[in-house]
Amino acid sequence: MANLIIDIGNTALKAAWADGMTLGKTFRYQGERMLDFILSLTAKEKPEILILSSVRNFSSQALNILEKECDRLVVADESLVSSYGLPHWLTPDRVASIIASRYLFKNRPCTIFDFGTVLTVDFLDAQGNFSGGNISLGCRTRFKALNRYSRSLPLIGTPDEISEVGTDIASAVSSGVISGLLSEIEGYMSKYPENITVFTGGDAIYFAKRMKNSIFVVCNLVLMGLALMAVEYDKKD
């Protein structure tokens, strides 16, 4: 019997079936009926462990429903985060990324960039200790903010190509946002040159293609971390 891994972020739900640390088929859902989508997965196969990480609040009623859909329900909450020696203010998805990076890059310091609605940057030393992290606006959020909080700037989609300097409004916005983000990323990398750089999140590949330095792209880093948390929870039980 497989485990079901669920990560609900600011924009979408990501899920995967997992056999131990091995991820199987993955799913993505972007809508308001999150619980119904999860139930559509468990209706086809009952998971042994269902582990849930969510930035949104699930009611006790919803959790009671999920408990009946699996052998064991594990919620990545503050108490679970604390059991890994990490600060309580970290969101469960960031905790999962850290746990997966500790596993994948054992005994190596890491800088973890998660490109989503927000850009998070987390730092691990060679022993896997969390030394801190920063939060900034994600790529698409920056485009939306320029459009929303200015009177004249249009909403621009993420460009396939950018020029060094804008020659009209659209290219100026595109170049400003993307070049600014690249400079931000390169600044962190130059500050911690000994660290392995890990990209994850929806825009990871987009920015990875534009980097000159060697990096690792692990698109399902959060799901991998949650899968590992489920395995370790099973051993403790």
N, C-alpha and C positions, 0 to 999 in steps of 0.2 A: 504494500500500500504506500503511495507516494505522499509527500507533504505538499501543501499548497501555500505558496508564498505570495503575499499581497502587500503592495506598497502604494499608498494613496498620497499623492503630492498635491501641490497647489493647482495644477492644471489637469492631471489625468491619473487614472488608476493603472498600475502596471502589475502584472501577475505572472506566475510561472509555476508549473509543476516541477518538483525536485525529488530526485532520489539521492538522499544524502546531500552532498555538495554539488551534484551534477544537475544542472538545470535542463528541463525538457522544453516543451512548447511554451512560448511566452504569449501574453495577451496584453492589449492596451485598450482602455475604455475611457472616453472623454464625454461625460454626461453627468446628470444629477442622480440617476438611479443606481448608485454604487452598490448598495446592498443587493438589489435585484440581479445585478451583473455577477456578483460573487456567488449568489445562489444558483445562477445558471451554470456555473462551473462545478459546484458541488453536487448538482443534480445528476451530472454525468459520471462522477466518480467521488466517493467519499474519502477525503484525506485523513491520514493518520494524525498529522499535526497541521493546523491552519495557523500560520503566524501572520499577524496583522500589524503593519506600521502605517500610521495615518497622521497627517497634519490636521485633519478634520476630526471633530468630536463625533464619536459613535455613541448613541444612547445605550443605556443598560438593556433596553428592550431589544435593540439590534444585536448586541453582543450575546444575549440569551438565545436569539435565533441562530446565530453562527455556532454557538456551542453545541447545538443539536445536529449540526451538519458535519461534524468531525469527531474524532476520538478525543482530541485535546486542542483547545484554543489557547494560543499564546499571543498576548497583546504586548507589543514593544512599548511599554510605558516607562515612567520615571524610575520605578523600582528595578526593572530589567536593565535599564541604562546604567544605573548605579552599580549593579553587580559586575559590570565590566570596568569599574574604576574610572568612569568618564563623568564629566560634570552634568548635572541634571538639566541644564539649560540647552543642551544639544538636542536637536530633533532626532527622532528614531532613524530617519533615512541617513543622516550624517553619521550616526553611531554605526549603522550597518556598513557604510562605506569605509569607516575606520577599521572595523573588525575584518572586513574582506581584505583590506590593504595589509593589515598585520599578517594575515594568512598568506597572501600572494607574494609579499615582499619582506619576508621574515628577516630580521636583523639588518634592515636597510631603512634609512630615514626617507620619509615620503612627503610630498606636497600633493594634496588631492584637490583637484578642481572639479566641481560639479556644476555643469552648465544647464540651468533650468530657468524657471521663472525668476529665481534669484541665482546669483553666482556665489557659491560658497567656496572658500579656500581653507583647507585644514592641514595642519602640520603635525607629523609624527617624528619622533627621534628614532635612533637605531634600535632602541629597545621596545618600540611600539607605543611609547608614552605620548599622549596627546599634549602638545605644547601650546595649543591655541588655534584660533581660526578667525577668519573675517567673512563678512557678508556684504554683498554689493548687489546692484541691479543686474538681472540677466540681460542677455542680448535683446530679445524681443521686447522685454519690459522697457528698455532704454528707448527703443523706437516709439513705443506707445506713449511714454512719458513726454518725449519731445512734441509729439502731436497734440497731446492732451493739454499740456501746460504752456503752449505757445499759441499765438493767434494766427500765425502764417505758415507753420511747418506742416507738411503733409505726413500721413502715415506711410512709412516706407517698409516694404518687406525685406527680409534678409537677402542681400544681393549675392549673386554668384561670383561677381568680380567687383573689386573696388579700385578706384584710382588713388594715387598718393594725395592729390589735392582735388577737391570738388570743383567742377566747372559749371554747375547749376545747383538748384536747391536739392534735388534728389541725390545727386552724387555727393554733395557736401554733407548731407545727413548720413548717407551710407558710409562714406569714408570716415567721418567723425566718430560714429559709433563703433565701427569695426576696428579702425586703427587705434582708437582709445582703449578698447578691450584688449587688443593684442599687446599694446604697450603695458597695460596693467598686468597681464599674464607674464610677459617677459621680465617685468620688474621683480615679481615674486621669484621667478626662476633664477635671476641673476643674484638675488639676495641669498638664496639657498642652493648654490650650485652643486652641493654634494647630495642633494635629495633626488630620489627618483620622482619624476613628475607623472602623475596619473590623471587622465581626463575621463570623466564620465558625464552622463546626462544627455539630454536631447540634442544639444549643439556641440557635443564633444568632437565628433568627426569633422564638422565644419571648421572648427578652430584648429584641430590637429593637422589638417591639410595645409594650414598657413603658418605652421611653426617650423623654424629652422633647426631647432634642437631636438634631440631624441626624447620621445615621450612614450608612455603606454596608454592606449585607449582601452578601457574596460567598460563597455556600454551598460552591462548588467551588474555593475559593481554593488549597487544597493541590494538587488535581489540575491546576489551571491552571499552578501553579509547576512541577510535575513535567513537564508538557507543554512548557513553555518550556525546561527543562533538557534535555529530549530533543532539541529543535530546535537548541539551542546545541551540544550534543554532536555532532550530525550535521554541523554546520558545521565543527567542529574536526577531525573525523575525516578 
